[in-house]
Amino acid sequence: MVDVKISIEEFTGFPTMLYKFKTNLGRNENVHMTEYIKAKKTMQTEDDIYKISSFKPLTETVHHTMKDILDKLEYEYDKIEMTSMWGNHLLRGQAHPPHTHSNNVWSGVYFVAATEGSAPIQFFDPRPQANLMAPKNNPNWKNSSMLQFDAEVGTGIIFPAWLQHWVPPTHEERITVSWNFLLRGDYGSRENYQYAYL
């Protein structure tokens, strides 16, 4: 056998970044948000609950977290604007079909109330070519075509708004708050005639 010495470098090409955060919001904040969402008796509330005082601590936390992420990614922008925030209430057996959040740049979800058996959120690989061949593997974060985050109270996930996701049928009640962000500022390049200011 030939003694071959190989040096391997790993590069993360065209990554799809997702961020998980934990808050220091107390039980009272979650109880108030839960009561508001449940009182609506619908699967989804109106989309401007960020204006309601009981959602203010979460709104401020999300804004701060989003700013930290954008700074880490070295985005240039004039202003971060939350375009919508709404509550989701799924009862046992209900699901939320695959979807994206069009006309926004970043989106997120925060787990307000969940128990063991509450459905996770699952994200799908956005690269159509990635599923042309699927060699057998031990699924992990580097080779899977689906990523999952369990419903953990006090935890939020921030992700690109274009990333397709869904909530499979839940075995237990599940209450979350979702939101969307748009970045105000320059988009594209004037030199390539691909410019817009939003």
N, C-alpha and C positions, 0 to 999 in steps of 0.2 A: 504494500500500500504506500502511495506517495504521501510524504509529509508536506501538506499544503498549509501555508499560513495566509489567512485572509483577514483583512480589516473591514468591518462593516459599519457604515454610518447610516443612521436612520433620519429621514426627513418627513415632517408632517406636511403634506402637500394639499392645498385647498381645504383646510380644515373647516368643519362646521362647529362653531363654538357654542356650547351650552354651559350655563352657570347655575350652580346650586348655592343657595344662601340660607342661613338660619337667622331668625330674628330674635330680639329680646322682648317682643311684644308679650304682654302678660295674658293670663287666663281671661281676665275681664274684657280685654280688647277682642279676643276671639269669641267670647260669649256674646258680646254686643253685635258683632258682625254676623254670627250664626243666627241670632234671633231675627235680625233684619232680613236676611236672605230667606229663612224659613217662612217668615210671615208673608212673603210674596206669593207663596203657593204655586210657583212656576219653576220650570227647569232653569230659566235664566232671568235675572232681574233687568232693570233698565241699565243703560251703558254709561251712566254718569255718576256712579256712586262715590267717586273720588271727591265729590262736592259735599258729601254727608259727613258730619263730625265724627261718627264712630269709625269711619274708614280713613280718617286723616293720619293716624299714626302709621298705618300700612302704606298709604300713599307716599308719605315723606320717606319712609324706609326704602321703598322701591325706587323713588327718584334718586336718592343718595347712592344706592347700589348700582343703578343704571349709569350714573355719572362715573363711578369708579371703574366699571367695565369699559366704557367708551374711552376713558383716559388710558387704561391698560392697552387697549387695542389701537391707540393713537388715532382715533377719529378726530376730524376737524369739523366743528359745528358752531352755530351761533347760539342755539338754544335746544334743550330737550323738551319735547311737548308730549304729555300724556293725552292721547286722543280719545281713549275710552277706558272704563273700568266697570266690570259687572260681576255679579255673583252667580255661581252655578250650584244647583242642588240636584243631585242624582239620588234616587231611591233604589232599593234593591232590584236588580235586574235591568236597570236602565244603563245606556251607554251614550257616548257622544261620538258620532261617526267621524272618519278621517276628514281633516280640513286644514286650511292655512288661514292666516290673518292678513288678507290683502290690504294694500294701500297703507301699510305701516312698515317700519324697519325692524323693530324689536317687539317681542311679546313676552308675557310671563304668566305664571300661575302660582298661587299661594294656597297651601292646604290649611284651611280654617278648622274643619272638623272631620275626623276620619277615625276608623277603628280597624282592627285586624279584619281583613276581608274587603276593605274599601279598595276600589280599583286604582291601579297606578295610571300614570300618563306614559304613553309610548310614542316614540319618534321614529320615523322611517328614513332610511338612507336616501338622500335626495338625488343621487347620481343614477340615472337610468341604466347606464352601462355596467354598473357594479353588480347587477343581478343577472347578467347574461350567462355566467357560469358560476356555480355555487359548490366548490369543492367541500367535502365533509370537513368540519373543523370543530374545535371546542370553542363555542361562542364566547367572545370577550369584547372589550371596548374597541379593539383594533380591527376585528374581522367580522363583526355582526352587522346585519342589515336592519336591525331594530334596536333601539336603546330604551330602557325603562327606568323610571323613577317612581319609587313606591310613595303612597299617600302618607306622608309623615307630617303630622301637625306641627306648625311653626316653621316649616321649610318652604322655600320658593324656588322656582326654576325660571331662568330667563333664557330665551332662545330667539334665533332669527324668525321674524314673522312669516317668512316664506317656507319654513320647515314644516312638512306635513306631520300631523300628530293626531292621536285619538285617545279616547278613554274606553277600554273594553267594558263589557257588562260588569257592573259592580255587584259584589255579594253583600255589601253593607252600605248604609247611607254614606254619602260623600259630599262635603261642602267645600267649595274653593272660591277664590276670587281671581279673575283673570284681567289682564290689561294689555294695552298697546301703546307703543311709543313711535313718534315721528321725530326725525332730526331736522331742525330748521337750519338752513344754510346752503352752501354750494353743493351741487351734485354734478359729477362728471367733469368734462374738460372742454373749454372753449376752443382749444386748438383742434380737437377732433370733431367739433360741431356736435358734441354730446353733452351739452351743458343745460342745467336748470338751476334756478334758485327757488327753493321752497320755504 
